[in-house]
């Protein structure tokens, strides 16, 4: 469900609010459009992301995280804090 390099950064990007495809792409450095598309589809299938097509011209597509994904907020914050606490010792070996 959350395997792979890109899913967590995508969820973190969307945790700050609804975004369009290119906004997510800018928030997740290094991800290709192909990989972002694939990962968003996987997240949608696993009920972690909702894709909404707005009736505009041209059509606008927004992505948001679901309440199911919101349940990861505490875990993601813990991971962030852990990374901040341990990054210097890891870098310095």
C-alpha positions, 0 to 999 in steps of 0.5 A, spaced: 500 500 500 505 504 501 511 501 498 516 504 494 520 511 494 514 516 492 508 514 495 509 517 502 512 524 499 506 524 495 501 523 501 505 529 504 505 533 499 497 532 499 497 533 506 497 540 505 491 541 501 488 539 494 493 539 488 493 538 481 498 534 478 503 539 476 503 542 483 504 535 486 510 534 481 513 540 483 513 538 490 516 531 489 523 533 486 525 527 482 519 524 480 517 523 473 510 524 470 510 517 468 511 515 475 507 520 479 501 518 474 502 510 476 503 512 484 497 516 484 493 511 480 495 506 486 494 510 491 487 511 488 486 504 488 488 503 495 483 509 497 489 513 500 487 519 494 481 521 491 481 524 484 476 529 482 475 532 475 472 539 475 467 541 469 472 546 466 475 547 460 480 544 459 478 539 465 481 540 471 483 534 475 484 535 483 487 530 488 486 530 495 488 525 500 482 521 504 480 520 511 484 513 510 490 517 509 489 522 514 490 517 519 497 516 517 498 524 519 501 522 526 506 516 523 508 521 518 510 526 523 513 521 528 518 519 522 519 526 520 521 528 527 526 521 527 529 523 521 531 530 524 533 527 530 538 522 527 540 525 520 546 528 523 549 522 526 547 518 520 551 523 515 557 523 520 557 516 521 
